[in-house]
Amino acid sequence: MDIVLLIVAIALMLVGIGGSFLPILPGPPLCYAGFLCVHFSTYAQFSTSFLITWAIVVVILGILEYYIPTYGTKKFGGTKAGQKGATVGTILGIFIPPQPLWLILGPFAGAFLGELWHDARNTKKAFRSAWGSFIGFLAGTFVKIITVIVMSVVFIFEVV
């Protein structure tokens, strides 16, 4: 049974790494599931505080993933309409095929359309706001990648 848990844990870590690059897969939660699988085997034992800390990090990161594009919109001069548009675009991007494309473009398009809804004549401001949303998306992806790399390194050191 331990070898099965180890194989599942390794698979979850690998898919989690991919999920930090592909917006459709939840990278950090999958890596955390890998932690749990290996924890319940004889290959590694994590402390309760370690598991709770990483659970909190993963939850906060999941929340920030939806907030950061909105924050980027605001920092680039977007109005509340642009921020709401970025949020709606982020959520709708989950459901509009093809998935990877709209998960990336959803916040951008939402912020752009939100700003145009607010002021249809100011396309320059709408584009700047949408660009801020895209930069926010990239920042969120960067944070996910760093988190998953740290989780992977910890995993490797514990198992090996």
TIVO-2410 file (N, C-alpha, C; in nm, 3 decimals):
# residues 160
REC num residu      c1      c2      c3 atome chaine
REC   1      M   0.082  -0.120   0.000     N      A
REC   1      M   0.000   0.000   0.000    CA      A
REC   1      M   0.087   0.127   0.000     C      A
REC   2      D   0.200   0.120   0.070     N      A
REC   2      D   0.288   0.237   0.076    CA      A
REC   2      D   0.340   0.277  -0.062     C      A
REC   3      I   0.372   0.178  -0.143     N      A
REC   3      I   0.424   0.210  -0.276    CA      A
REC   3      I   0.316   0.276  -0.361     C      A
REC   4      V   0.192   0.235  -0.344     N      A
REC   4      V   0.081   0.296  -0.418    CA      A
REC   4      V   0.065   0.442  -0.374     C      A
REC   5      L   0.070   0.468  -0.245     N      A
REC   5      L   0.061   0.606  -0.196    CA      A
REC   5      L   0.177   0.691  -0.247     C      A
REC   6      L   0.296   0.632  -0.253     N      A
REC   6      L   0.411   0.706  -0.304    CA      A
REC   6      L   0.394   0.739  -0.452     C      A
REC   7      I   0.348   0.642  -0.530     N      A
REC   7      I   0.327   0.666  -0.673    CA      A
REC   7      I   0.219   0.772  -0.695     C      A
REC   8      V   0.111   0.764  -0.619     N      A
REC   8      V   0.004   0.864  -0.631    CA      A
REC   8      V   0.057   1.001  -0.590     C      A
REC   9      A   0.137   1.005  -0.482     N      A
REC   9      A   0.194   1.132  -0.436    CA      A
REC   9      A   0.284   1.194  -0.542     C      A
REC  10      I   0.369   1.112  -0.603     N      A
REC  10      I   0.458   1.163  -0.709    CA      A
REC  10      I   0.375   1.214  -0.827     C      A
REC  11      A   0.273   1.139  -0.866     N      A
REC  11      A   0.186   1.182  -0.976    CA      A
REC  11      A   0.118   1.314  -0.942     C      A
REC  12      L   0.069   1.326  -0.821     N      A
REC  12      L   0.003   1.451  -0.780    CA      A
REC  12      L   0.101   1.568  -0.782     C      A
REC  13      M   0.223   1.545  -0.738     N      A
REC  13      M   0.323   1.653  -0.740    CA      A
REC  13      M   0.354   1.695  -0.883     C      A
REC  14      L   0.369   1.597  -0.973     N      A
REC  14      L   0.399   1.630  -1.113    CA      A
REC  14      L   0.283   1.703  -1.179     C      A
REC  15      V   0.162   1.657  -1.156     N      A
REC  15      V   0.044   1.725  -1.212    CA      A
REC  15      V   0.030   1.863  -1.148     C      A
REC  16      G   0.062   1.874  -1.020     N      A
REC  16      G   0.057   2.003  -0.953    CA      A
REC  16      G   0.155   2.102  -1.011     C      A
REC  17      I   0.274   2.055  -1.046     N      A
REC  17      I   0.372   2.142  -1.112    CA      A
REC  17      I   0.316   2.190  -1.245     C      A
REC  18      G   0.259   2.098  -1.321     N      A
REC  18      G   0.195   2.137  -1.448    CA      A
REC  18      G   0.080   2.234  -1.426     C      A
REC  19      G   0.007   2.214  -1.317     N      A
REC  19      G  -0.106   2.301  -1.286    CA      A
REC  19      G  -0.067   2.443  -1.250     C      A
REC  20      S   0.057   2.463  -1.211     N      A
REC  20      S   0.099   2.600  -1.184    CA      A
REC  20      S   0.123   2.677  -1.313     C      A
REC  21      F   0.144   2.604  -1.423     N      A
REC  21      F   0.162   2.667  -1.554    CA      A
REC  21      F   0.031   2.669  -1.634     C      A
REC  22      L  -0.048   2.565  -1.621     N      A
REC  22      L  -0.175   2.555  -1.692    CA      A
REC  22      L  -0.287   2.600  -1.599     C      A
REC  23      P  -0.353   2.708  -1.632     N      A
REC  23      P  -0.452   2.763  -1.540    CA      A
REC  23      P  -0.571   2.671  -1.510     C      A
REC  24      I  -0.591   2.568  -1.590     N      A
REC  24      I  -0.707   2.483  -1.569    CA      A
REC  24      I  -0.688   2.384  -1.453     C      A
REC  25      L  -0.562   2.356  -1.418     N      A
REC  25      L  -0.534   2.261  -1.311    CA      A
REC  25      L  -0.495   2.336  -1.183     C      A
REC  26      P  -0.550   2.294  -1.070     N      A
REC  26      P  -0.515   2.360  -0.942    CA      A
REC  26      P  -0.383   2.308  -0.888     C      A
REC  27      G  -0.273   2.369  -0.928     N      A
REC  27      G  -0.139   2.321  -0.895    CA      A
REC  27      G  -0.111   2.304  -0.746     C      A
REC  28      P  -0.119   2.411  -0.666     N      A
REC  28      P  -0.087   2.397  -0.524    CA      A
REC  28      P  -0.176   2.297  -0.449     C      A
REC  29      P  -0.308   2.294  -0.472     N      A
REC  29      P  -0.387   2.192  -0.402    CA      A
REC  29      P  -0.347   2.049  -0.439     C      A
REC  30      L  -0.310   2.027  -0.565     N      A
REC  30      L  -0.266   1.893  -0.605    CA      A
REC  30      L  -0.134   1.857  -0.536     C      A
REC  31      C  -0.043   1.952  -0.527     N      A
REC  31      C   0.083   1.927  -0.456    CA      A
REC  31      C   0.056   1.899  -0.309     C      A
REC  32      Y  -0.037   1.971  -0.251     N      A
REC  32      Y  -0.072   1.947  -0.111    CA      A
REC  32      Y  -0.129   1.806  -0.093     C      A
REC  33      A  -0.211   1.764  -0.188     N      A
REC  33      A  -0.263   1.627  -0.184    CA      A
REC  33      A  -0.148   1.526  -0.192     C      A
REC  34      G  -0.045   1.561  -0.267     N      A
REC  34      G   0.075   1.476  -0.272    CA      A
REC  34      G   0.142   1.468  -0.136     C      A
REC  35      F   0.148   1.582  -0.065     N      A
REC  35      F   0.200   1.581   0.072    CA      A
REC  35      F   0.121   1.484   0.159     C      A
REC  36      L  -0.012   1.493   0.149     N      A
REC  36      L  -0.097   1.409   0.232    CA      A
REC  36      L  -0.078   1.260   0.200     C      A
REC  37      C  -0.069   1.229   0.072     N      A
REC  37      C  -0.048   1.088   0.033    CA      A
REC  37      C   0.081   1.033   0.091     C      A
REC  38      V   0.189   1.106   0.076     N      A
REC  38      V   0.317   1.057   0.126    CA      A
REC  38      V   0.320   1.059   0.279     C      A
REC  39      H   0.244   1.148   0.340     N      A
REC  39      H   0.237   1.154   0.486    CA      A
REC  39      H   0.174   1.026   0.543     C      A
REC  40      F   0.075   0.974   0.473     N      A
REC  40      F   0.006   0.855   0.521    CA      A
REC  40      F   0.077   0.725   0.479     C      A
REC  41      S   0.194   0.739   0.422     N      A
REC  41      S   0.277   0.622   0.392    CA      A
REC  41      S   0.391   0.618   0.493     C      A
REC  42      T   0.479   0.523   0.476     N      A
REC  42      T   0.595   0.516   0.565    CA      A
REC  42      T   0.716   0.591   0.509     C      A
REC  43      Y   0.700   0.655   0.393     N      A
REC  43      Y   0.813   0.722   0.329    CA      A
REC  43      Y   0.846   0.858   0.391     C      A
REC  44      A   0.746   0.925   0.446     N      A
REC  44      A   0.770   1.056   0.509    CA      A
REC  44      A   0.660   1.083   0.609     C      A
REC  45      Q   0.695   1.153   0.714     N      A
REC  45      Q   0.597   1.194   0.814    CA      A
REC  45      Q   0.613   1.344   0.836     C      A
REC  46      F   0.506   1.417   0.812     N      A
REC  46      F   0.506   1.561   0.833    CA      A
REC  46      F   0.439   1.591   0.965     C      A
REC  47      S   0.481   1.697   1.029     N      A
REC  47      S   0.416   1.737   1.154    CA      A
REC  47      S   0.279   1.798   1.124     C      A
REC  48      T   0.197   1.799   1.225     N      A
REC  48      T   0.064   1.858   1.210    CA      A
REC  48      T   0.075   2.006   1.176     C      A
REC  49      S   0.166   2.075   1.240     N      A
REC  49      S   0.182   2.218   1.212    CA      A
REC  49      S   0.229   2.241   1.068     C      A
REC  50      F   0.313   2.153   1.017     N      A
REC  50      F   0.357   2.163   0.878    CA      A
REC  50      F   0.238   2.149   0.784     C      A
REC  51      L   0.157   2.048   0.805     N      A
REC  51      L   0.041   2.025   0.718    CA      A
REC  51      L  -0.060   2.139   0.729     C      A
REC  52      I  -0.083   2.189   0.848     N      A
REC  52      I  -0.178   2.301   0.865    CA      A
REC  52      I  -0.124   2.427   0.799     C      A
REC  53      T   0.004   2.454   0.817     N      A
REC  53      T   0.065   2.573   0.756    CA      A
REC  53      T   0.051   2.568   0.604     C      A
REC  54      W   0.085   2.453   0.545     N      A
REC  54      W   0.075   2.442   0.399    CA      A
REC  54      W  -0.070   2.447   0.353     C      A
REC  55      A  -0.162   2.394   0.432     N      A
REC  55      A  -0.305   2.404   0.396    CA      A
REC  55      A  -0.347   2.550   0.392     C      A
REC  56      I  -0.303   2.627   0.489     N      A
REC  56      I  -0.337   2.770   0.493    CA      A
REC  56      I  -0.275   2.842   0.373     C      A
REC  57      V  -0.149   2.811   0.342     N      A
REC  57      V  -0.083   2.873   0.227    CA      A
REC  57      V  -0.160   2.842   0.099     C      A
REC  58      V  -0.201   2.717   0.081     N      A
REC  58      V  -0.273   2.678  -0.040    CA      A
REC  58      V  -0.408   2.747  -0.050     C      A
REC  59      V  -0.480   2.759   0.061     N      A
REC  59      V  -0.610   2.827   0.060    CA      A
REC  59      V  -0.592   2.976   0.028     C      A
REC  60      I  -0.497   3.040   0.093     N      A
REC  60      I  -0.471   3.182   0.067    CA      A
REC  60      I  -0.432   3.203  -0.079     C      A
REC  61      L  -0.348   3.116  -0.130     N      A
REC  61      L  -0.307   3.126  -0.270    CA      A
REC  61      L  -0.425   3.109  -0.364     C      A
REC  62      G  -0.516   3.017  -0.331     N      A
REC  62      G  -0.636   2.998  -0.412    CA      A
REC  62      G  -0.724   3.122  -0.415     C      A
REC  63      I  -0.734   3.190  -0.302     N      A
REC  63      I  -0.813   3.313  -0.295    CA      A
REC  63      I  -0.743   3.424  -0.373     C      A
REC  64      L  -0.612   3.437  -0.354     N      A
REC  64      L  -0.537   3.542  -0.422    CA      A
REC  64      L  -0.538   3.525  -0.573     C      A
REC  65      E  -0.547   3.402  -0.619     N      A
REC  65      E  -0.548   3.376  -0.763    CA      A
REC  65      E  -0.662   3.450  -0.833     C      A
REC  66      Y  -0.773   3.469  -0.763     N      A
REC  66      Y  -0.886   3.541  -0.820    CA      A
REC  66      Y  -0.881   3.690  -0.788     C      A
REC  67      Y  -0.808   3.727  -0.684     N      A
REC  67      Y  -0.802   3.867  -0.643    CA      A
REC  67      Y  -0.692   3.944  -0.715     C      A
REC  68      I  -0.579   3.882  -0.744     N      A
REC  68      I  -0.464   3.952  -0.799    CA      A
REC  68      I  -0.493   4.021  -0.933     C      A
REC  69      P  -0.565   3.958  -1.029     N      A
REC  69      P  -0.596   4.033  -1.153    CA      A
REC  69      P  -0.680   4.159  -1.127     C      A
REC  70      T  -0.770   4.151  -1.029     N      A
REC  70      T  -0.850   4.269  -0.993    CA      A
REC  70      T  -0.761   4.377  -0.934     C      A
REC  71      Y  -0.668   4.336  -0.850     N      A
REC  71      Y  -0.574   4.430  -0.791    CA      A
REC  71      Y  -0.487   4.496  -0.898     C      A
REC  72      G  -0.441   4.416  -0.995     N      A
REC  72      G  -0.363   4.471  -1.106    CA      A
REC  72      G  -0.441   4.574  -1.185     C      A
REC  73      T  -0.569   4.545  -1.206     N      A
REC  73      T  -0.656   4.641  -1.276    CA      A
REC  73      T  -0.660   4.773  -1.201     C      A
REC  74      K  -0.677   4.765  -1.071     N      A
REC  74      K  -0.684   4.885  -0.988    CA      A
REC  74      K  -0.552   4.962  -0.992     C      A
REC  75      K  -0.439   4.892  -0.982     N      A
REC  75      K  -0.309   4.956  -0.981    CA      A
REC  75      K  -0.276   5.025  -1.113     C      A
REC  76      F  -0.335   4.979  -1.222     N      A
REC  76      F  -0.310   5.040  -1.352    CA      A
REC  76      F  -0.416   5.144  -1.387     C      A
REC  77      G  -0.488   5.191  -1.286     N      A
REC  77      G  -0.582   5.301  -1.306    CA      A
REC  77      G  -0.723   5.260  -1.341     C      A
REC  78      G  -0.756   5.136  -1.325     N      A
REC  78      G  -0.891   5.090  -1.356    CA      A
REC  78      G  -0.992   5.136  -1.252     C      A
REC  79      T  -1.115   5.151  -1.296     N      A
REC  79      T  -1.223   5.191  -1.207    CA      A
REC  79      T  -1.285   5.065  -1.144     C      A
REC  80      K  -1.384   5.087  -1.059     N      A
REC  80      K  -1.457   4.974  -1.000    CA      A
REC  80      K  -1.519   4.887  -1.110     C      A
REC  81      A  -1.564   4.950  -1.218     N      A
REC  81      A  -1.624   4.874  -1.328    CA      A
REC  81      A  -1.520   4.781  -1.391     C      A
REC  82      G  -1.399   4.829  -1.408     N      A
REC  82      G  -1.291   4.746  -1.463    CA      A
REC  82      G  -1.253   4.634  -1.367     C      A
REC  83      Q  -1.252   4.664  -1.237     N      A
REC  83      Q  -1.219   4.562  -1.138    CA      A
REC  83      Q  -1.326   4.453  -1.134     C      A
REC  84      K  -1.451   4.495  -1.138     N      A
REC  84      K  -1.560   4.397  -1.140    CA      A
REC  84      K  -1.555   4.316  -1.270     C      A
REC  85      G  -1.524   4.383  -1.380     N      A
REC  85      G  -1.511   4.313  -1.507    CA      A
REC  85      G  -1.400   4.210  -1.504     C      A
REC  86      A  -1.287   4.244  -1.441     N      A
REC  86      A  -1.176   4.149  -1.430    CA      A
REC  86      A  -1.218   4.027  -1.347     C      A
REC  87      T  -1.293   4.051  -1.241     N      A
REC  87      T  -1.341   3.941  -1.158    CA      A
REC  87      T  -1.437   3.852  -1.235     C      A
REC  88      V  -1.532   3.914  -1.304     N      A
REC  88      V  -1.628   3.837  -1.384    CA      A
REC  88      V  -1.556   3.762  -1.495     C      A
REC  89      G  -1.462   3.827  -1.560     N      A
REC  89      G  -1.385   3.762  -1.666    CA      A
REC  89      G  -1.304   3.645  -1.615     C      A
REC  90      T  -1.250   3.657  -1.494     N      A
REC  90      T  -1.175   3.548  -1.434    CA      A
REC  90      T  -1.265   3.428  -1.410     C      A
REC  91      I  -1.383   3.454  -1.357     N      A
REC  91      I  -1.477   3.345  -1.327    CA      A
REC  91      I  -1.532   3.284  -1.456     C      A
REC  92      L  -1.570   3.367  -1.552     N      A
REC  92      L  -1.624   3.316  -1.678    CA      A
REC  92      L  -1.517   3.242  -1.759     C      A
REC  93      G  -1.393   3.284  -1.745     N      A
REC  93      G  -1.284   3.218  -1.816    CA      A
REC  93      G  -1.270   3.071  -1.782     C      A
REC  94      I  -1.321   3.034  -1.665     N      A
REC  94      I  -1.318   2.894  -1.624    CA      A
REC  94      I  -1.409   2.809  -1.713     C      A
REC  95      F  -1.518   2.869  -1.760     N      A
REC  95      F  -1.622   2.793  -1.829    CA      A
REC  95      F  -1.622   2.807  -1.981     C      A
REC  96      I  -1.549   2.902  -2.035     N      A
REC  96      I  -1.552   2.926  -2.180    CA      A
REC  96      I  -1.440   2.848  -2.248     C      A
REC  97      P  -1.476   2.757  -2.341     N      A
REC  97      P  -1.370   2.685  -2.413    CA      A
REC  97      P  -1.309   2.772  -2.522     C      A
REC  98      P  -1.188   2.751  -2.565     N      A
REC  98      P  -1.092   2.656  -2.511    CA      A
REC  98      P  -1.035   2.706  -2.379     C      A
REC  99      Q  -1.030   2.618  -2.282     N      A
REC  99      Q  -0.999   2.653  -2.144    CA      A
REC  99      Q  -0.871   2.734  -2.124     C      A
REC 100      P  -0.755   2.686  -2.161     N      A
REC 100      P  -0.635   2.763  -2.126    CA      A
REC 100      P  -0.637   2.905  -2.181     C      A
REC 101      L  -0.689   2.921  -2.300     N      A
REC 101      L  -0.693   3.053  -2.362    CA      A
REC 101      L  -0.780   3.149  -2.281     C      A
REC 102      W  -0.902   3.108  -2.248     N      A
REC 102      W  -0.994   3.199  -2.179    CA      A
REC 102      W  -0.962   3.214  -2.031     C      A
REC 103      L  -0.892   3.121  -1.974     N      A
REC 103      L  -0.848   3.140  -1.836    CA      A
REC 103      L  -0.744   3.251  -1.829     C      A
REC 104      I  -0.670   3.268  -1.937     N      A
REC 104      I  -0.570   3.375  -1.944    CA      A
REC 104      I  -0.634   3.506  -1.990     C      A
REC 105      L  -0.717   3.497  -2.095     N      A
REC 105      L  -0.776   3.618  -2.152    CA      A
REC 105      L  -0.900   3.669  -2.079     C      A
REC 106      G  -0.964   3.584  -1.999     N      A
REC 106      G  -1.087   3.623  -1.930    CA      A
REC 106      G  -1.073   3.750  -1.846     C      A
REC 107      P  -0.974   3.756  -1.757     N      A
REC 107      P  -0.957   3.878  -1.677    CA      A
REC 107      P  -0.927   4.000  -1.763     C      A
REC 108      F  -0.845   3.981  -1.867     N      A
REC 108      F  -0.811   4.091  -1.958    CA      A
REC 108      F  -0.938   4.144  -2.026     C      A
REC 109      A  -1.014   4.052  -2.087     N      A
REC 109      A  -1.137   4.092  -2.158    CA      A
REC 109      A  -1.239   4.151  -2.063     C      A
REC 110      G  -1.251   4.093  -1.944     N      A
REC 110      G  -1.347   4.145  -1.847    CA      A
REC 110      G  -1.314   4.286  -1.803     C      A
REC 111      A  -1.187   4.311  -1.774     N      A
REC 111      A  -1.146   4.446  -1.733    CA      A
REC 111      A  -1.167   4.545  -1.847     C      A
REC 112      F  -1.132   4.505  -1.968     N      A
REC 112      F  -1.148   4.592  -2.085    CA      A
REC 112      F  -1.296   4.627  -2.106     C      A
REC 113      L  -1.382   4.525  -2.104     N      A
REC 113      L  -1.525   4.550  -2.125    CA      A
REC 113      L  -1.587   4.627  -2.009     C      A
REC 114      G  -1.541   4.600  -1.888     N      A
REC 114      G  -1.591   4.676  -1.773    CA      A
REC 114      G  -1.559   4.823  -1.783     C      A
REC 115      E  -1.437   4.853  -1.825     N      A
REC 115      E  -1.399   4.993  -1.842    CA      A
REC 115      E  -1.476   5.059  -1.957     C      A
REC 116      L  -1.496   4.984  -2.065     N      A
REC 116      L  -1.575   5.040  -2.175    CA      A
REC 116      L  -1.720   5.062  -2.134     C      A
REC 117      W  -1.771   4.976  -2.048     N      A
REC 117      W  -1.908   4.994  -1.997    CA      A
REC 117      W  -1.914   5.124  -1.918     C      A
REC 118      H  -1.810   5.149  -1.842     N      A
REC 118      H  -1.805   5.270  -1.758    CA      A
REC 118      H  -1.787   5.396  -1.844     C      A
REC 119      D  -1.697   5.390  -1.942     N      A
REC 119      D  -1.669   5.505  -2.027    CA      A
REC 119      D  -1.632   5.454  -2.166     C      A
REC 120      A  -1.731   5.450  -2.254     N      A
REC 120      A  -1.714   5.389  -2.386    CA      A
REC 120      A  -1.616   5.465  -2.475     C      A
REC 121      R  -1.588   5.590  -2.444     N      A
REC 121      R  -1.500   5.670  -2.530    CA      A
REC 121      R  -1.353   5.656  -2.495     C      A
REC 122      N  -1.323   5.604  -2.379     N      A
REC 122      N  -1.184   5.600  -2.332    CA      A
REC 122      N  -1.125   5.459  -2.348     C      A
REC 123      T  -1.098   5.423  -2.472     N      A
REC 123      T  -1.042   5.290  -2.497    CA      A
REC 123      T  -0.898   5.278  -2.447     C      A
REC 124      K  -0.826   5.389  -2.442     N      A
REC 124      K  -0.688   5.385  -2.393    CA      A
REC 124      K  -0.687   5.345  -2.245     C      A
REC 125      K  -0.776   5.403  -2.166     N      A
REC 125      K  -0.784   5.369  -2.025    CA      A
REC 125      K  -0.833   5.225  -2.009     C      A
REC 126      A  -0.926   5.184  -2.093     N      A
REC 126      A  -0.976   5.047  -2.086    CA      A
REC 126      A  -0.864   4.947  -2.114     C      A
REC 127      F  -0.781   4.976  -2.212     N      A
REC 127      F  -0.670   4.888  -2.245    CA      A
REC 127      F  -0.568   4.885  -2.132     C      A
REC 128      R  -0.539   5.000  -2.075     N      A
REC 128      R  -0.443   5.007  -1.964    CA      A
REC 128      R  -0.493   4.926  -1.844     C      A
REC 129      S  -0.621   4.938  -1.816     N      A
REC 129      S  -0.681   4.861  -1.708    CA      A
REC 129      S  -0.674   4.711  -1.737     C      A
REC 130      A  -0.704   4.673  -1.860     N      A
REC 130      A  -0.698   4.532  -1.899    CA      A
REC 130      A  -0.554   4.480  -1.891     C      A
REC 131      W  -0.459   4.563  -1.930     N      A
REC 131      W  -0.319   4.525  -1.921    CA      A
REC 131      W  -0.280   4.501  -1.775     C      A
REC 132      G  -0.329   4.584  -1.685     N      A
REC 132      G  -0.304   4.565  -1.542    CA      A
REC 132      G  -0.361   4.432  -1.494     C      A
REC 133      S  -0.475   4.395  -1.545     N      A
REC 133      S  -0.534   4.266  -1.510    CA      A
REC 133      S  -0.446   4.152  -1.559     C      A
REC 134      F  -0.394   4.164  -1.679     N      A
REC 134      F  -0.307   4.061  -1.734    CA      A
REC 134      F  -0.177   4.050  -1.653     C      A
REC 135      I  -0.120   4.164  -1.616     N      A
REC 135      I   0.001   4.164  -1.533    CA      A
REC 135      I  -0.030   4.098  -1.399     C      A
REC 136      G  -0.148   4.127  -1.344     N      A
REC 136      G  -0.190   4.062  -1.219    CA      A
REC 136      G  -0.200   3.911  -1.235     C      A
REC 137      F  -0.255   3.867  -1.348     N      A
REC 137      F  -0.263   3.725  -1.375    CA      A
REC 137      F  -0.123   3.663  -1.379     C      A
REC 138      L  -0.030   3.729  -1.448     N      A
REC 138      L   0.107   3.677  -1.456    CA      A
REC 138      L   0.172   3.672  -1.318     C      A
REC 139      A   0.146   3.774  -1.236     N      A
REC 139      A   0.202   3.777  -1.100    CA      A
REC 139      A   0.147   3.660  -1.018     C      A
REC 140      G   0.017   3.635  -1.030     N      A
REC 140      G  -0.044   3.523  -0.959    CA      A
REC 140      G   0.015   3.391  -1.004     C      A
REC 141      T   0.037   3.377  -1.133     N      A
REC 141      T   0.096   3.254  -1.186    CA      A
REC 141      T   0.239   3.237  -1.135     C      A
REC 142      F   0.313   3.346  -1.129     N      A
REC 142      F   0.450   3.341  -1.077    CA      A
REC 142      F   0.451   3.295  -0.932     C      A
REC 143      V   0.359   3.347  -0.851     N      A
REC 143      V   0.352   3.308  -0.710    CA      A
REC 143      V   0.317   3.159  -0.699     C      A
REC 144      K   0.225   3.112  -0.784     N      A
REC 144      K   0.191   2.969  -0.784    CA      A
REC 144      K   0.312   2.884  -0.820     C      A
REC 145      I   0.387   2.926  -0.920     N      A
REC 145      I   0.504   2.849  -0.963    CA      A
REC 145      I   0.607   2.841  -0.851     C      A
REC 146      I   0.634   2.952  -0.786     N      A
REC 146      I   0.731   2.953  -0.676    CA      A
REC 146      I   0.683   2.862  -0.563     C      A
REC 147      T   0.555   2.872  -0.529     N      A
REC 147      T   0.500   2.789  -0.421    CA      A
REC 147      T   0.512   2.642  -0.454     C      A
REC 148      V   0.478   2.604  -0.575     N      A
REC 148      V   0.484   2.463  -0.615    CA      A
REC 148      V   0.628   2.414  -0.620     C      A
REC 149      I   0.720   2.498  -0.661     N      A
REC 149      I   0.862   2.458  -0.660    CA      A
REC 149      I   0.909   2.432  -0.517     C      A
REC 150      V   0.872   2.521  -0.425     N      A
REC 150      V   0.910   2.501  -0.285    CA      A
REC 150      V   0.848   2.372  -0.233     C      A
REC 151      M   0.721   2.349  -0.263     N      A
REC 151      M   0.655   2.227  -0.217    CA      A
REC 151      M   0.724   2.103  -0.276     C      A
REC 152      S   0.763   2.111  -0.401     N      A
REC 152      S   0.829   1.997  -0.467    CA      A
REC 152      S   0.965   1.968  -0.405     C      A
REC 153      V   1.039   2.074  -0.375     N      A
REC 153      V   1.171   2.055  -0.313    CA      A
REC 153      V   1.155   1.992  -0.174     C      A
REC 154      V   1.061   2.041  -0.097     N      A
REC 154      V   1.035   1.983   0.037    CA      A
REC 154      V   0.997   1.836   0.022     C      A
REC 155      F   0.909   1.807  -0.074     N      A
REC 155      F   0.865   1.671  -0.100    CA      A
REC 155      F   0.985   1.581  -0.132     C      A
REC 156      I   1.069   1.626  -0.221     N      A
REC 156      I   1.186   1.546  -0.263    CA      A
REC 156      I   1.279   1.519  -0.144     C      A
REC 157      F   1.306   1.623  -0.065     N      A
REC 157      F   1.396   1.605   0.050    CA      A
REC 157      F   1.336   1.511   0.154     C      A
REC 158      E   1.206   1.513   0.169     N      A
REC 158      E   1.142   1.425   0.266    CA      A
REC 158      E   1.139   1.280   0.220     C      A
REC 159      V   1.115   1.259   0.091     N      A
REC 159      V   1.101   1.123   0.039    CA      A
REC 159      V   1.236   1.057   0.016     C      A
REC 160      V   1.332   1.136  -0.031     N      A
REC 160      V   1.464   1.080  -0.061    CA      A
REC 160      V   1.544   1.078   0.064     C      A
***
